[in-house]
Amino acid sequence: MTSPLPSPPAASVLDLAPVVPVVVLADAADAVPLARALVAGGLPAIEVTLRTPAALDAIRAIAAEVPRAVVGAGTVLTPGHVAACTAAGARFLVSPGWTQALLTAMRESGVPFLPGVSTASEVVALLERGVREMKFFPAQAAGGTAYLRSLAGPLPEARFCPTGGIGPAIAPEYLALPNVGCVGGSWMVPADAVAAGDWGRIEELARAAAGLRAAGGTCR
């Protein structure tokens, strides 16, 4: 039987869902059931971070076995990471910061990417290079919603995925900002649920997160 083709990429990773799950996996065997639970809950974009040795195998498994998922790689730090992640099937790349070498490699990869910024100067530098979609990190520590709101006036063309210290109680405050497309977070993939294989709980948390923007409230 022929496997279904992956869903076509959206115009922007920032527009796939209000929340991008930030996933850290110690065991690649958990990748497929976890991804299926997140997709079933309405969160198709999944950022698997390169924080464990299992990350590339997890990306590879999700790309091969969960066609409705748009799997990406996070904590991308070097051109070598870019090459390894795209070879594994990553459909977008996320970095906590950027250098010119890393930015060039991400641009040449042919997949969407979100370089990390935390200052106005970094935002301006990316805009000069034609990059308008970015990760704002670490969001809460770098000034939170007040800082992003202050950037919207002078730099309205920049759009952000804030990540870092964001939970369900404050995510709607970020999503209400005109320059925020989505937020990144890990509250819908608690470590104890992953360890227990409680995919039903993860699906419920994902569904609540997927409804954050429409509901305009919080999920717990």
Summary of the structure (lengths in Angstrom):
residues: 220
radius of gyration: 16.3
end to end distance: 40.2
largest distance: 53.3
contacts: 761
relative contact order: 0.17
helix: 42%
strand: 15%
